[in-house]
Amino acid sequence: MFIITNQRFTTLGNQIFEFMSGLYPNLTEVDIEVIPTDLTEDNVFGWTLENNDQNEIEIHNNLTEKDFITTLIHELIHVDQNVRGLFDDTERENEAYSLEHTLTNQFLNVTDY
């Protein structure tokens, strides 16, 4: 189940989830909750926390649409990594950063959000 509690980006978030689920079917096997929060002090746009089969994505609550798309895609890659059992931080970030812009561009080309 995918739940997004950000009213501003609810439709967009669901579109991103559908797009990413087509590429990463593992995303449909776990519960994912996206929570907007002020991450200014943490100097990040988002992060993923795992608790059993529940994955919580905290995403900065004041992002542009493009940054929201890129950040949610990045964090959904981390959720897939959790399901696959990839826990090495360096490998996780290398994979997510190497794919986030390519996947963002693909998403923007195939959807009309």
Secondary structure, DSSP 8 states (H G I E B T S, - for coil): -EEE--GGGHHHHHHHHHHHHHH-GGGGGSEEEEEEE--GGGT-SEEEEEETTEEEEEEETT--HHHHHHHHHHHHHHHHHHHHT---HHHHHHHHHHHHHHHHHHHHHH---
